[in-house]
Amino acid sequence: MSAMFYLVPGLIATLAVFTAYRTVRRAVEVRLAWRGGLTAEARCLRAYTTENRDSDGGHTGSTWHHVYEYAAADGRTVRFEEHHGSATRLEGDFVTVHYTAAHPQRATALAPGSVSHEAKALAVVAFLGVIVAFSIFFMASAPV
């Protein structure tokens, strides 16, 4: 039974660290795309939402997803999906995307220099850090 005092918080901490890694990785990808210097006009092929639900099945929020397609500078057609986009962007809209020549599939349609994107990423990582710290504290104070 005492193993549960280590297993469950350890699993929660591991999930929080993985989520923080993914958040930081995407924030870096977006920043590199902004600094990549290449832009193209992309068309929004699909816009949809997914609903986030809690364990009781209650609605906790929605996430906007957009699928874009554009022609890269080398002539390749690139299609990518971006989460947390603008709710006002609809199928058929044209937007400017930013990308790097090395990784055109990691493009972004977010406006360059968006402080809110980086602030959200920082807030998520800080919150996940609190979860990890609490999990470690809980494991350290668990009965032996």
CORKA-V126132 format. One record per residue. N is the residue number from 1. SS is DSSP state (A for helix, B for strand, O for the rest). NEAR is the number of other ideal C-beta (glycine too) atoms within 10 Angstrom. D_FIRST is the distance of its C-alpha to the first C-alpha in Angstrom with 1 decimal. Layout:
n=N ss=SS near=NEAR d_first=D_FIRST
n=N ss=SS near=NEAR d_first=D_FIRST
This chain:
n=1 ss=O near=5 d_first=0.0
n=2 ss=O near=9 d_first=3.8
n=3 ss=O near=9 d_first=5.3
n=4 ss=A near=9 d_first=5.7
n=5 ss=A near=15 d_first=7.7
n=6 ss=A near=13 d_first=9.8
n=7 ss=A near=11 d_first=10.1
n=8 ss=A near=13 d_first=11.3
n=9 ss=A near=20 d_first=13.6
n=10 ss=A near=15 d_first=14.8
n=11 ss=A near=11 d_first=15.8
n=12 ss=A near=15 d_first=17.5
n=13 ss=A near=19 d_first=19.3
n=14 ss=A near=12 d_first=20.4
n=15 ss=A near=14 d_first=21.8
n=16 ss=A near=20 d_first=23.5
n=17 ss=A near=15 d_first=25.1
n=18 ss=A near=11 d_first=26.3
n=19 ss=A near=15 d_first=27.9
n=20 ss=A near=19 d_first=29.5
n=21 ss=A near=12 d_first=30.9
n=22 ss=A near=11 d_first=32.4
n=23 ss=A near=17 d_first=33.9
n=24 ss=A near=14 d_first=35.5
n=25 ss=A near=12 d_first=36.8
n=26 ss=A near=17 d_first=38.5
n=27 ss=A near=17 d_first=40.0
n=28 ss=A near=12 d_first=41.4
n=29 ss=A near=16 d_first=42.8
n=30 ss=A near=21 d_first=44.5
n=31 ss=A near=17 d_first=46.0
n=32 ss=A near=16 d_first=47.3
n=33 ss=A near=23 d_first=48.8
n=34 ss=A near=19 d_first=50.6
n=35 ss=A near=10 d_first=51.9
n=36 ss=O near=18 d_first=52.7
n=37 ss=O near=10 d_first=56.1
n=38 ss=B near=14 d_first=56.4
n=39 ss=B near=16 d_first=56.6
n=40 ss=B near=17 d_first=57.5
n=41 ss=B near=10 d_first=58.0
n=42 ss=B near=23 d_first=55.3
n=43 ss=B near=14 d_first=55.2
n=44 ss=B near=20 d_first=52.2
n=45 ss=B near=13 d_first=51.7
n=46 ss=B near=14 d_first=48.9
n=47 ss=B near=19 d_first=47.2
n=48 ss=B near=12 d_first=44.2
n=49 ss=B near=11 d_first=41.2
n=50 ss=B near=11 d_first=37.6
n=51 ss=B near=9 d_first=35.7
n=52 ss=B near=11 d_first=32.4
n=53 ss=B near=11 d_first=30.2
n=54 ss=O near=9 d_first=27.1
n=55 ss=O near=5 d_first=24.3
n=56 ss=O near=6 d_first=26.5
n=57 ss=O near=6 d_first=29.4
n=58 ss=O near=8 d_first=31.4
n=59 ss=B near=9 d_first=33.7
n=60 ss=B near=9 d_first=32.8
n=61 ss=B near=10 d_first=35.6
n=62 ss=B near=12 d_first=37.7
n=63 ss=B near=12 d_first=38.3
n=64 ss=B near=16 d_first=41.8
n=65 ss=B near=15 d_first=42.3
n=66 ss=B near=23 d_first=45.7
n=67 ss=B near=17 d_first=47.0
n=68 ss=B near=25 d_first=50.0
n=69 ss=B near=14 d_first=52.5
n=70 ss=B near=22 d_first=55.1
n=71 ss=B near=13 d_first=57.5
n=72 ss=O near=16 d_first=56.6
n=73 ss=O near=11 d_first=59.4
n=74 ss=O near=8 d_first=59.5
n=75 ss=O near=6 d_first=60.1
n=76 ss=O near=10 d_first=56.7
n=77 ss=B near=9 d_first=55.3
n=78 ss=B near=19 d_first=51.8
n=79 ss=B near=13 d_first=49.4
n=80 ss=B near=18 d_first=46.3
n=81 ss=B near=13 d_first=43.8
n=82 ss=B near=20 d_first=42.9
n=83 ss=B near=10 d_first=40.3
n=84 ss=O near=12 d_first=40.8
n=85 ss=O near=20 d_first=44.6
n=86 ss=O near=16 d_first=47.2
n=87 ss=O near=9 d_first=47.2
n=88 ss=O near=8 d_first=51.1
n=89 ss=O near=17 d_first=51.2
n=90 ss=O near=11 d_first=52.1
n=91 ss=O near=12 d_first=52.9
n=92 ss=O near=10 d_first=56.2
n=93 ss=O near=15 d_first=56.1
n=94 ss=B near=11 d_first=57.1
n=95 ss=B near=18 d_first=55.3
n=96 ss=B near=12 d_first=55.6
n=97 ss=B near=23 d_first=52.8
n=98 ss=B near=21 d_first=52.2
n=99 ss=B near=26 d_first=51.1
n=100 ss=O near=16 d_first=51.5
n=101 ss=O near=11 d_first=53.6
n=102 ss=O near=8 d_first=50.8
n=103 ss=O near=13 d_first=48.3
n=104 ss=A near=22 d_first=50.1
n=105 ss=A near=11 d_first=47.1
n=106 ss=A near=18 d_first=45.3
n=107 ss=O near=26 d_first=47.8
n=108 ss=B near=23 d_first=47.4
n=109 ss=O near=20 d_first=49.4
n=110 ss=O near=19 d_first=48.2
n=111 ss=O near=13 d_first=51.0
n=112 ss=O near=14 d_first=51.3
n=113 ss=O near=9 d_first=50.2
n=114 ss=O near=13 d_first=48.0
n=115 ss=A near=7 d_first=46.3
n=116 ss=A near=9 d_first=44.1
n=117 ss=A near=19 d_first=42.5
n=118 ss=A near=13 d_first=41.6
n=119 ss=A near=10 d_first=40.6
n=120 ss=A near=14 d_first=38.2
n=121 ss=A near=19 d_first=36.7
n=122 ss=A near=13 d_first=36.4
n=123 ss=A near=11 d_first=34.8
n=124 ss=A near=16 d_first=32.2
n=125 ss=A near=16 d_first=31.3
n=126 ss=A near=10 d_first=31.2
n=127 ss=A near=12 d_first=28.8
n=128 ss=A near=19 d_first=26.5
n=129 ss=A near=13 d_first=26.8
n=130 ss=A near=10 d_first=25.5
n=131 ss=A near=17 d_first=22.5
n=132 ss=A near=17 d_first=21.8
n=133 ss=A near=12 d_first=22.5
n=134 ss=A near=14 d_first=20.1
n=135 ss=A near=21 d_first=17.3
n=136 ss=A near=13 d_first=18.1
n=137 ss=A near=11 d_first=18.4
n=138 ss=A near=16 d_first=15.0
n=139 ss=A near=15 d_first=13.4
n=140 ss=A near=8 d_first=15.8
n=141 ss=O near=8 d_first=15.1
n=142 ss=O near=13 d_first=11.3
n=143 ss=O near=6 d_first=10.4
n=144 ss=O near=4 d_first=10.5
